[in-house]
Amino acid sequence: MRTVYSGLVDESFIGQTVTLFGWAHRRRDHGGVIFIDLRDREGITQLTFDPEHSDGDAFKIAET
């Protein structure tokens, strides 16, 4: 289940694992690093996928 709404994520969550639900508002590929803006009713959280730091299939999924 959702931990917090996207628009409410701030620096107090640093070091914690959060679960977000929403839809991909925008996707940008900047030379191998992929940014996805995850939107829900409260706002937007930017997700970053770097092939050197993404675990499992996360980067491959972000590519599609």
VEXNU-656546 format. One line per 4 residues: number of its first residue (from 1); their letters; for each residue y, z, x of C-alpha. Coordinates in Angstrom, 2 decimals, padded with zeros to 5 digits. Each point is the difference from the previous one (the first is absolute). Example, Ala and Ser with C-alpha at 12.3 -4.5 7.8 and 13.67 -1.06 7.14 Angstrom:
! residues 2
1) AS) -004.50 007.80 012.30  003.44 -000.66 001.37
//
This chain:
! residues 64
1) MRTV) 000.00 000.00 000.00  003.64 -000.39 001.00  001.43 002.68 002.30  003.66 -000.91 -000.51
5) YSGL) 002.12 -002.85 -001.39  001.25 -002.55 002.55  003.66 000.75 -000.59  -000.57 003.69 000.75
9) VDES) -001.60 -000.39 003.44  002.30 001.41 002.69  -000.16 001.60 003.44  -001.61 003.13 -001.44
13) FIGQ) -003.24 -002.01 -000.25  -000.18 -000.82 003.74  -003.44 000.79 001.34  -001.57 000.17 -003.47
17) TVTL) -002.32 -002.43 -001.72  001.39 -001.26 -003.30  -001.51 -002.21 -002.70  002.35 -002.48 -001.69
21) FGWA) -000.47 -002.34 -002.95  002.18 -003.00 -000.74  000.29 -003.72 000.54  000.95 -002.15 002.99
25) HRRR) 003.65 -000.82 -000.64  000.53 -001.97 003.21  -002.07 -000.96 003.05  001.42 -001.05 003.38
29) DHGG) -001.84 -001.09 003.15  002.06 000.50 003.15  -002.12 -001.52 002.72  -003.14 001.99 -000.54
33) VIFI) 001.42 003.18 -001.54  -000.11 -000.14 -003.79  002.35 001.94 -002.27  -000.76 000.54 -003.67
37) DLRD) 002.46 001.63 -002.41  -002.10 002.07 -002.41  001.90 000.59 -003.25  -000.58 002.37 -002.88
41) REGI) 002.18 001.41 -002.78  001.82 002.35 002.40  000.80 -002.38 002.85  -001.32 -001.78 003.08
45) TQLT) -001.97 001.06 003.07  -000.32 -002.39 002.94  -003.53 -000.30 001.38  -000.48 -001.28 003.56
49) FDPE) -003.18 -001.67 001.24  -000.37 -000.55 003.76  -003.30 -001.49 001.20  000.01 002.36 003.00
53) HSDG) 000.40 003.13 -002.15  -001.57 -000.86 -003.38  -003.45 001.41 -000.57  -002.87 -001.86 -001.62
57) DAFK) 000.84 -003.00 -002.13  003.54 001.11 -000.94  001.74 -002.67 002.09  -002.36 -002.75 -001.19
61) IAET) 000.68 000.95 -003.62  003.77 000.08 000.62  -000.22 -003.54 001.41  -001.23 -001.27 -003.35
//
